[in-house]
Amino acid sequence: MGKKQQMIMQEDLNAKYSGFTQIFTDGSKLSSGSTAAALFVPSLAQAVGWKLNATHTVLGAELFGIHQALTFANKHPALHNKDIVILSDSQSTLHLLKNIWNPNYRHIVYDIPKLASHRQQVSKVCF
């Protein structure tokens, strides 16, 4: 993505989610078999990463990243009562969260909405 496209995307995010704390998530699997997930919160200049078991898929890593972003937001004092938007580049993960039945990821897919619901008692959560 070019710089101009990045600027347009950031302006769109800022307009649509004005006042929200942005949390970027990602999951990946290398050809070597290594699997990892990460989150980044620009407003806190904080990044966290996890090396996962090599048996995890990319989808599993993406779900783990979103789950950890919600857990992080729920526990971090600076994010208490703050609206958050979780940004993921994984359409399949976001689709799965909208259609929560999948026997391979049932536990984490059910847990993510519970974490978001708990947080929505004091603030907004968007994906």
N, C-alpha and C positions, 0 to 999 in steps of 0.2 A: 504494500500500500504506500502510495506516495505521500509526501508531506501535506500537499493540498487536501487530499482525501482524509488524512488524519485530522487536519484542522476542522474540516467540515463535520466529520463524525463527532469530534469533541464539542463543537458548538451545538450540534443537535442534542448530544447527551446533556450538556449544561442547560439547554433550554427546556428539555423534557423533564429532567430530574434536578431542577434548580434546588439547591439546599440539601440534596441527598449526598451522603458519603459514598463514594464509588469504591467498590471492592472488585478487583479483577481476579479471575481464577483461570487456571489452565491445568490440563493433565496431558501427559504424553507417554509414549512408549517408543524406545529406540530400537533399532534393528538388532542391537546386542541383547535385547530382552529387558533392559532396565526400564522400570516404570516409575513415574513420579507425578506429584501434584504440587501446586503452589498457589499462593494468593499474594496480592499486592494491594496495599491501601495507600494511594498517593498522598492523601491529606495527613497521614501519620508518618509518611516515609518509612513504612514498615512492610517487609516481605517475609514470608514464611514458606518453607518448602518441605516436602516429605518424600523420602524414597520409599516406594511401595514394593510389596512382594511382586516378583516377576510374573506371577500367574495372573495379575490384574490386567484387564484390557484397558485400552484408551478410554472407553466409556466409563469403566469403573474408576479410573483416575480422575476423570472430569467430575463425576458424581462426588467423589471424595473431596475434591477441591471446593465444590459448592457447599457441601456439608461442613467442612472446616471453616469456610467463610462465615457461615451462620453461627457456628460455635464461637468463633473469634469475636464476632460482633456482639453476641450475647454476653460475653465475659469481659470485654475490654471496657474499662471505665469511661474512656473518651467517647465511646460510641453508644453509651447508655442513653436511651430516649432519642437517638438520632435516626432519621430516615436513612435507609441504605438502598443502594441498587447494586446487585451482583451482576457483573459483566462476564459472560462466557462466550467463547467463539464456537461452542459445540451445539449445533442445532439439534443433533440427535439426543443430547442430554436434556436440553430444554423441552424437546418434544416428549421425552420419557417422563419428565416431571408433570407435564400436562395430562398424560395418559399413564397413570401410575402402576399399571399392572405389567410386571415383567418378572418372571420367576427367578431370573438370575440376579436381580438387583432389588428385590422386593423390600428387604430390610432398610436399606439406605434411602430408597425412593420414598418409602412411607415416613421415614424419620425427617427428611428435609422439610416437608410441609409442616410437620409438628414443630420443628425448630422455628420456622418462619411464623407460624401462628402464635407461638409463645412470644416472639418478639413484637408481633403486630398489636399486642395489647398495649404497648407503649409507643410504637412508632411504625412506619411503613416499611415494607420490604418489597422490592420489585426485582424481577429477573429479566 
